Amino acid sequence: MTLHDIPLRTLAGEPTTLGAFEGSAVLLVNVASQCGLTPQYAGLERLQKEYAGRGFTVVGVPCNQFAGQEPGTAEEIETFCSTTYGVSFPLLEKTEVNGEGRHPLYAELTKLADAEGAAGDVQWNFEKFLISPDGEPVARIRPGVEPEAPEVVSVIEANLPQR
């Protein structure tokens, strides 16, 4: 079983998997609407626009586990993302990324170490995981790193599918 096979739900509650993006690089990001890092949505959307035509997508995963910074309903999250940041990338349902209720997707992703060699719990909102086109986690980028930072762009470009 790969990350592509783990059952997920869209923000609208529809069943899906990351297999919907098989053949594309995916930047999976746990997001929140009321966080000091929320402006990272703008950079994520720019990455989406720049690389979508080359086999890439951002996938946002709303999470309310960090200081209650994503308290909204699915409809409120959708409205906030679209009206405030023009988000066009897909969003999943609100998900637990740490603790006993950790979603199976994050149980797998948190095994991956970051650039400093640290694995384990997601540190905060806007932690980023790059998943290769074949469903393998290949990079973990901590929350304080901006989406358009050179180290993020370079790992995205290195993992775009060859066309």
Secondary structure as GFF3:
##gff-version 3
##sequence-region A 1 163
A	DSSP	three_ten_helix	3	5	.	.	.	ID=ss1
A	DSSP	beta_strand	8	9	.	.	.	ID=ss2
A	DSSP	beta_strand	15	16	.	.	.	ID=ss3
A	DSSP	three_ten_helix	18	21	.	.	.	ID=ss4
A	DSSP	beta_strand	25	31	.	.	.	ID=ss5
A	DSSP	alpha_helix	40	51	.	.	.	ID=ss6
A	DSSP	three_ten_helix	52	54	.	.	.	ID=ss7
A	DSSP	beta_strand	56	62	.	.	.	ID=ss8
A	DSSP	alpha_helix	74	85	.	.	.	ID=ss9
A	DSSP	alpha_helix	104	109	.	.	.	ID=ss10
A	DSSP	beta_strand	128	131	.	.	.	ID=ss11
A	DSSP	beta_strand	137	141	.	.	.	ID=ss12
A	DSSP	alpha_helix	150	159	.	.	.	ID=ss13
###
